[in-house]
Amino acid sequence: MASPYTGGYAGITKGEKAEAGKMTAALNLLERVANKTDTVTADSTAAQYPSAAAAYTAIAALSGAGLEITDNKVTSATWGANDNKNSDVKYPSCRALEAAWNAAVISGDIELVANKSRGIIDILQVTGDKCYPAVQAVRDELWQKFKMYRIFTARK
């Protein structure tokens, strides 16, 4: 609800008939009807005020513009707090993403391409839990074993 007008105006006195000109002058102190606009553009001035339809149109145009909702941005300081990293609405800043990536790399919680074994010899020689075989290496190893099995079992 709007606040009551607290400014003064000397043109209308209590108990006297109000003249139309004085009434218009008093109302113009509050807002000038001539400053109402039905569109909001880059040329709009501080003296103008939009109609409800103009405000709705301007807000509707912004809602589909792919603007960032900064209230949902999470910084690196708060990324792990309040279950932000599991939210479908919150999103990390670039620094939060970098911090999460670095933490995962340091802890070894991600598979790095540098740890991928690419061949049969690599699989046989790998020691350690951080390495993992490429699909091609596993297929080649199984195929080699299968061929050897067929060679030795085919002879009777």
C-alpha positions as CSV (number, residue, x, y, z in Angstrom):
1,M,0.0,0.0,0.0
2,A,1.3,3.5,-0.9
3,S,2.3,5.8,1.9
4,P,0.2,8.9,2.5
5,Y,1.4,12.1,0.9
6,T,3.3,14.1,3.5
7,G,4.4,17.1,1.4
8,G,2.8,20.4,1.7
9,Y,0.8,22.4,-0.9
10,A,-0.5,25.9,-0.3
11,G,-3.0,25.9,-3.2
12,I,-5.8,24.0,-1.5
13,T,-7.1,25.0,1.9
14,K,-9.1,22.9,4.3
15,G,-12.8,23.8,4.3
16,E,-12.8,25.6,0.9
17,K,-14.0,24.4,-2.4
18,A,-11.3,22.9,-4.5
19,E,-10.9,24.3,-8.0
20,A,-10.0,22.0,-10.8
21,G,-6.8,23.8,-11.7
22,K,-5.6,23.7,-8.0
23,M,-6.6,20.1,-7.8
24,T,-4.6,19.3,-11.0
25,A,-1.6,21.2,-9.7
26,A,-1.7,19.3,-6.4
27,L,-1.9,16.0,-8.2
28,N,0.9,16.9,-10.5
29,L,3.2,17.3,-7.4
30,L,2.7,13.5,-6.8
31,E,3.1,12.3,-10.4
32,R,2.7,13.9,-13.8
33,V,0.3,11.9,-15.9
34,A,2.1,13.2,-19.0
35,N,5.2,11.2,-17.8
36,K,3.4,7.9,-17.9
37,T,4.8,5.7,-20.7
38,D,3.5,2.5,-22.3
39,T,7.0,1.3,-23.4
40,V,10.3,1.0,-21.6
41,T,13.2,1.7,-23.9
42,A,16.8,2.9,-23.7
43,D,15.5,6.4,-24.2
44,S,13.3,6.3,-21.1
45,T,14.0,9.1,-18.6
46,A,14.1,9.2,-14.8
47,A,11.0,11.4,-14.8
48,Q,8.9,8.8,-16.7
49,Y,7.1,5.9,-15.0
50,P,5.9,2.8,-16.8
51,S,2.4,1.5,-17.0
52,A,1.8,-2.0,-15.6
53,A,1.6,-3.4,-19.1
54,A,5.0,-1.7,-20.0
55,A,6.6,-3.1,-16.8
56,Y,5.3,-6.6,-17.5
57,T,6.5,-6.5,-21.1
58,A,10.0,-5.3,-20.1
59,I,10.3,-8.0,-17.4
60,A,9.0,-10.8,-19.7
61,A,11.6,-9.8,-22.3
62,L,14.3,-10.2,-19.8
63,S,13.1,-13.5,-18.4
64,G,13.9,-15.3,-21.7
65,A,17.2,-13.5,-22.3
66,G,19.3,-16.1,-20.5
67,L,20.3,-13.7,-17.8
68,E,22.2,-15.0,-14.8
69,I,20.3,-15.3,-11.6
70,T,23.1,-14.1,-9.3
71,D,21.2,-15.3,-6.1
72,N,21.9,-18.8,-7.3
73,K,25.6,-18.4,-7.9
74,V,27.8,-20.2,-5.3
75,T,31.3,-19.0,-4.6
76,S,34.3,-21.3,-3.8
77,A,33.8,-20.5,-0.1
78,T,30.3,-21.8,0.0
79,W,30.3,-24.6,-2.7
80,G,30.6,-27.5,-0.3
81,A,28.3,-25.9,2.3
82,N,24.5,-26.3,2.6
83,D,24.5,-29.1,0.0
84,N,25.0,-26.6,-2.8
85,K,26.9,-29.0,-5.0
86,N,23.9,-31.3,-5.2
87,S,21.4,-28.5,-6.1
88,D,19.7,-28.3,-9.5
89,V,19.2,-24.6,-9.0
90,K,22.6,-23.4,-7.7
91,Y,25.6,-23.1,-10.0
92,P,29.3,-22.6,-9.2
93,S,31.4,-19.6,-10.0
94,C,34.5,-20.2,-12.1
95,R,36.7,-20.2,-9.0
96,A,34.4,-22.6,-7.2
97,L,34.6,-25.0,-10.2
98,E,38.4,-24.7,-10.3
99,A,38.6,-25.3,-6.5
100,A,36.4,-28.4,-6.8
101,W,38.4,-29.7,-9.7
102,N,41.7,-29.2,-7.9
103,A,40.4,-30.9,-4.8
104,A,39.3,-33.9,-6.9
105,V,42.6,-34.1,-8.7
106,I,44.6,-33.9,-5.4
107,S,42.5,-36.5,-3.7
108,G,42.6,-38.9,-6.6
109,D,38.8,-39.1,-6.9
110,I,38.8,-38.7,-10.6
111,E,40.3,-40.8,-13.4
112,L,43.0,-39.0,-15.3
113,V,43.7,-39.9,-18.9
114,A,47.4,-40.1,-17.9
115,N,46.5,-43.1,-15.8
116,K,44.9,-45.1,-18.6
117,S,46.7,-48.3,-19.7
118,R,46.6,-48.7,-23.5
119,G,48.0,-52.1,-24.2
120,I,48.4,-55.7,-23.0
121,I,51.9,-55.1,-21.7
122,D,50.7,-52.0,-19.8
123,I,47.9,-54.1,-18.1
124,L,50.4,-56.8,-17.0
125,Q,52.9,-54.3,-15.7
126,V,50.6,-51.8,-14.0
127,T,50.8,-51.7,-10.3
128,G,48.7,-49.3,-8.3
129,D,45.1,-48.4,-7.9
130,K,45.0,-45.2,-9.8
131,C,45.5,-46.9,-13.2
132,Y,42.7,-48.3,-15.3
133,P,42.7,-50.1,-18.6
134,A,41.4,-48.8,-21.9
135,V,38.5,-50.9,-23.4
136,Q,40.8,-51.7,-26.3
137,A,43.5,-53.1,-24.0
138,V,41.0,-55.3,-22.2
139,R,39.6,-56.6,-25.5
140,D,43.0,-57.3,-26.9
141,E,44.0,-59.2,-23.7
142,L,40.9,-61.3,-23.8
143,W,41.2,-62.0,-27.5
144,Q,44.9,-63.0,-27.0
145,K,43.8,-65.4,-24.2
146,F,41.0,-66.8,-26.3
147,K,43.3,-67.4,-29.3
148,M,45.8,-69.2,-27.1
149,Y,43.1,-71.3,-25.6
150,R,41.8,-72.3,-29.1
151,I,45.3,-73.1,-30.3
152,F,46.0,-75.5,-27.3
153,T,42.6,-77.1,-27.1
154,A,42.1,-77.7,-30.8
155,R,44.9,-80.3,-30.8
156,K,43.9,-83.7,-29.5
